[in-house]
């Protein structure tokens, strides 16, 4: 059989992530696609973790197909903590892949071509390590902004936040991006908020909790869940000027420019402050709620994805009377994102090498 572009993407994801849980991989690829490549001997299940991994045969295939270029050379982790970290990073990488973001980068300099995602863990162990022992899971370049991406879950522990900020700022300096922000990702908004909004804890020297880091952070901070809604959120954030662009489409003739005294807002909607909340910057929303209350012009109006509204925004803002919450329509998203607004469509075209050659996989042996 001929290997398609989508088949090679699957194998490359395994090369970049090392371990990918079945549920994570099946969110972007069909079981038949996975079974075919496993039958050809290019991937298998790791006995201890149950995750999919690339076989030696699969690694050689990629090396031949790309002639050794643009492939990360990283030793596979075998400690349980390292495997779990790889599985979390894989959820992010697959979500970004579904959003049409280039995840197959091997250096921070490749983020010049947005939208793109770089995994610092793939550069560790090769000479000098500019990321040291930071917890940055990825660096994303989306819509003219560089994001420090952190995985957060309950009980994740403390971090040297000053070192995280320094490493992030130092390593992205060659990109010359106009804006910086943080992106906290996890399996659910509930888990993210449980850690980020927990009460204050005594400092342990320079080590602080993620909750304390979230409160101290002066950069914008966005929340992201891995999955279909997260992929759609990333597609929106990858567009330059997404807040104004999607706001104008959503409000149409009822759009009015935001007032100077309310810089947190994206527009006025029937005289009320309006915010596009699809990027899930809750601190920005909270600041707008407070500003509108002080000026007696609330409640504010929010527009977000349906999954975001149902998981967080209804309970946090609508049901408490802080905001009116609307969901973005499919028509508005399609107009803003284009025909492929729902996400990445699999390319079943035959994969061709730089020399224009196709790749034949051996016939799959069946019992």
C-alpha positions in Angstrom: 0.0 0.0 0.0 1.0 3.6 -0.5 1.5 5.7 2.6 -0.5 8.9 2.7 0.4 12.3 4.1 -1.9 11.6 7.0 -0.1 8.2 7.7 3.3 10.0 7.8 1.8 12.7 10.1 0.8 9.9 12.5 4.3 8.4 12.5 5.9 11.9 12.9 3.7 12.6 15.9 4.9 9.5 17.5 8.5 10.5 16.8 7.9 14.0 18.3 5.9 12.9 21.3 7.5 9.4 22.0 4.4 8.2 23.8 0.7 8.8 22.8 -2.2 7.4 24.6 -4.7 5.5 22.4 -7.6 7.9 23.2 -5.4 10.8 22.3 -4.2 9.4 19.0 -7.7 8.2 18.0 -9.0 11.8 18.3 -7.0 12.7 15.2 -6.7 9.3 13.3 -9.0 6.4 12.7 -8.5 3.1 14.3 -8.1 1.6 10.8 -5.2 4.0 10.0 -3.5 3.1 13.3 -4.1 -0.7 12.8 -2.7 -0.6 9.3 0.5 1.1 10.4 0.8 -1.2 13.4 0.3 -4.2 11.0 3.1 -2.9 8.8 5.4 -2.8 11.9 5.8 0.9 12.1 4.2 1.4 15.6 3.2 -0.7 18.5 1.9 -0.5 22.1 4.3 0.1 24.9 3.7 -2.8 27.3 3.9 -0.9 30.6 2.0 2.3 29.7 -0.3 1.0 27.0 0.6 4.0 24.9 1.5 3.9 21.2 5.2 4.2 20.4 7.2 4.3 17.2 9.1 1.1 16.4 12.7 1.0 15.1 11.3 0.1 11.7 9.1 3.2 11.8 12.0 5.4 12.9 14.1 4.1 9.9 11.2 4.8 7.6 11.0 8.4 8.7 14.8 8.8 8.5 14.8 7.6 5.0 11.7 9.6 4.0 13.1 12.9 5.3 16.8 12.0 4.8 17.6 12.5 8.4 16.5 16.2 8.4 13.9 17.8 10.7 13.7 14.8 13.0 14.2 15.1 16.7 16.8 12.8 18.1 15.7 12.1 21.6 16.2 9.1 23.8 13.0 7.4 24.9 12.1 7.9 28.5 11.5 4.9 30.7 10.9 6.4 34.2 7.2 6.5 35.0 7.2 10.3 35.7 8.9 10.9 32.3 6.4 8.8 30.5 3.5 10.6 32.2 4.9 13.9 31.2 5.3 12.7 27.6 1.7 11.6 27.6 0.5 15.0 28.8 2.6 16.8 26.2 1.2 14.5 23.5 -2.3 15.6 24.3 -1.3 19.2 23.7 0.6 18.3 20.5 -2.3 16.3 19.0 -4.7 19.1 19.9 -2.4 21.6 18.2 -2.0 19.3 15.2 -5.8 19.1 14.9 -5.9 22.9 14.8 -3.6 23.0 11.8 -0.6 24.2 13.8 2.8 23.1 12.7 4.0 20.8 15.6 7.0 19.3 13.6 9.6 21.9 14.7 13.0 21.1 16.1 14.2 24.6 17.1 12.8 27.8 18.5 13.8 29.6 15.4 11.2 27.7 13.4 8.4 29.5 15.2 9.0 32.4 12.8 6.6 30.6 10.5 3.4 30.9 12.4 1.3 29.2 13.6 3.8 26.7 15.1 4.6 24.8 18.3 8.0 23.9 19.7 8.6 21.2 22.4 11.6 22.1 24.5 11.8 18.5 25.8 13.0 17.5 22.3 16.1 19.7 22.6 17.1 18.4 26.0 20.1 16.0 26.1 21.7 17.6 23.0 24.6 19.7 24.2 23.8 22.9 26.1 20.2 23.0 27.4 18.9 26.6 27.4 15.7 25.5 29.0 17.4 24.0 32.1 14.9 22.3 34.3 11.9 24.6 33.5 8.4 23.2 33.3 7.6 24.8 30.0 5.9 22.1 28.1 5.9 24.0 24.8 6.3 27.4 23.2 3.6 28.4 20.7 3.7 31.2 18.2 0.1 32.2 17.4 -1.2 35.4 15.8 1.8 37.5 16.6 2.1 36.3 20.2 4.6 33.9 21.8 3.0 31.7 24.5 4.7 29.8 27.3 2.7 26.7 27.5 2.4 24.9 30.9 0.6 21.7 31.8 -1.4 22.2 35.0 -3.2 19.6 37.1 -4.2 19.3 40.8 -1.2 18.4 43.0 1.4 19.3 40.3 3.6 20.9 43.0 5.6 24.1 43.1 7.9 25.7 40.6 10.7 28.3 40.4 8.5 30.9 38.6 11.2 33.5 38.2 13.3 31.0 36.4 10.4 30.0 34.2 9.9 33.7 33.2 13.6 34.3 32.6 14.0 31.1 30.4 10.9 32.0 28.4 11.9 35.6 27.7 15.5 34.7 27.0 14.7 31.9 24.5 12.1 33.7 22.5 14.1 36.9 22.1 15.3 35.9 18.6 11.7 35.7 17.4 11.0 39.4 18.1 7.3 38.8 18.6 5.3 41.9 19.6 3.4 40.2 22.5 3.9 37.5 25.1 1.5 35.4 27.1 1.0 32.2 29.1 -1.2 29.3 28.1 -2.2 26.8 30.8 -3.5 23.5 29.5 -5.1 20.5 31.1 -7.7 17.8 30.7 -10.6 20.0 32.0 -11.3 23.5 33.1 -12.2 22.1 36.5 -8.8 20.7 37.1 -7.1 23.8 35.8 -9.1 26.1 38.0 -8.7 23.9 41.0 -5.0 24.4 40.9 -4.8 28.0 39.6 -7.4 29.4 42.0 -6.5 27.6 45.1 -5.9 29.7 48.3 -2.6 31.2 49.1 0.1 28.9 50.5 3.2 29.8 52.5 6.2 30.3 50.2 8.9 27.6 50.2 11.8 29.8 49.4 11.7 30.6 45.7 9.3 27.8 45.1 5.7 28.8 44.7 2.5 27.0 43.6 0.9 27.4 40.2 -1.9 29.3 42.0 0.5 31.9 43.4 2.2 32.1 40.0 -1.1 32.7 38.3 -1.9 35.6 40.7 1.6 37.2 40.3 1.7 36.9 36.5 1.5 40.2 34.7 1.2 38.7 31.3 -2.1 37.5 29.8 -3.0 34.0 31.0 -5.2 31.7 28.9 -6.8 28.3 29.7 -6.9 25.5 27.2 -8.4 22.0 27.4 -7.1 19.3 25.1 -9.6 18.0 22.6 -12.0 19.3 19.9 -12.9 22.6 21.7 -9.2 23.2 22.5 -8.3 22.7 18.8 -11.0 25.2 17.7 -9.8 27.7 20.3 -6.2 27.4 19.0 -7.4 27.9 15.4 -9.1 31.2 16.5 -6.0 32.4 18.5 -3.7 31.6 15.5 -5.3 34.4 13.5 -3.8 37.9 14.0 -6.2 40.3 15.5 -8.7 37.5 16.3 -10.5 39.5 18.9 -11.5 42.4 16.8 -12.0 40.2 13.7 -14.3 37.7 15.2 -16.1 40.3 17.3 -17.0 42.3 14.2 -18.4 39.2 12.5 -20.3 38.1 15.6 -21.9 41.5 16.3 -22.3 42.6 12.6 -24.2 45.9 12.4 -24.6 46.1 16.2 -20.8 46.4 16.6 -19.6 49.7 18.2 -15.9 50.4 19.1 -14.9 49.9 22.7 -14.6 53.0 24.8 -11.1 54.2 25.9 -12.1 54.0 29.6 -12.7 50.2 29.2 -9.5 48.8 27.7 -10.4 45.3 28.7 -13.4 45.2 26.2 -13.5 44.4 22.5 -16.7 46.4 21.6 -19.9 47.8 22.9 -23.0 45.7 22.2 -26.3 47.7 22.6 -24.4 50.0 25.0 -22.9 47.1 27.2 -19.2 46.2 27.3 -18.5 43.2 25.1 -15.7 40.7 25.3 -14.7 37.9 23.0 -14.0 35.1 25.6 -13.1 32.3 23.3 -9.4 32.6 24.2 -10.4 31.9 27.9 -8.4 34.7 29.5 -10.5 34.7 32.7 -8.5 37.3 34.5 -9.3 39.7 31.6 -13.0 38.9 32.0 -12.8 39.4 35.8 -11.1 42.8 35.3 -13.8 43.8 32.8 -16.6 42.8 35.3 -14.9 45.0 38.0 -14.5 47.9 35.7 -18.1 47.8 34.4 -19.4 47.6 38.0 -17.3 50.7 39.0 -18.8 52.6 36.0 -22.3 51.2 36.5 -22.5 49.9 33.0 -22.8 46.2 33.6 -23.5 43.4 33.2 -20.9 42.8 30.5 -21.6 40.6 27.5 -19.4 37.6 26.6 -19.2 35.4 23.5 -17.4 32.1 23.5 -17.5 28.5 22.2 -20.4 26.4 23.4 -18.2 24.0 25.3 -16.5 26.8 27.1 -19.8 28.4 28.1 -21.2 25.2 29.4 -18.1 24.2 31.3 -17.1 27.5 32.9 -18.8 30.7 31.7 -22.4 30.1 32.5 -21.8 29.1 36.1 -19.0 31.7 36.7 -20.6 34.7 35.1 -24.1 34.2 33.8 -25.6 32.5 36.8 -24.0 35.0 39.2 -25.3 38.0 37.3 -21.9 39.2 36.3 -22.4 38.8 32.5 -24.7 37.8 29.7 -23.1 34.9 27.9 -23.7 34.0 24.3 -22.2 31.2 22.2 -20.5 31.8 18.8 -22.6 30.5 15.9 -21.2 28.0 13.4 -21.9 30.6 10.7 -19.7 33.2 12.5 -16.9 30.7 13.0 -17.0 29.6 9.4 -16.9 33.1 8.2 -13.9 33.9 10.4 -11.9 30.7 9.9 -12.9 29.8 6.4 -14.3 26.5 5.0 -12.0 24.4 7.3 -13.1 26.1 10.5 -14.0 22.8 12.1 -10.4 21.8 12.1 -7.7 19.9 10.2 -9.0 17.6 7.5 -6.9 14.5 6.9 -4.9 14.5 3.7 -5.1 11.1 2.0 -2.9 12.2 -0.9 0.2 9.9 -1.3 3.2 11.1 0.7 6.1 12.2 -1.5 9.7 12.7 -0.5 11.8 15.7 -1.4 12.9 13.8 -4.5 9.2 13.3 -5.5 9.2 9.6 -4.6 6.2 7.8 -3.0 6.6 5.3 -0.1 5.3 1.8 -0.3 4.5 0.0 2.9 4.7 -3.8 3.0 1.6 -5.8 2.7 0.0 -6.3 6.1 0.1 -9.9 7.3 -3.2 -11.1 8.6 -4.2 -14.3 10.4 
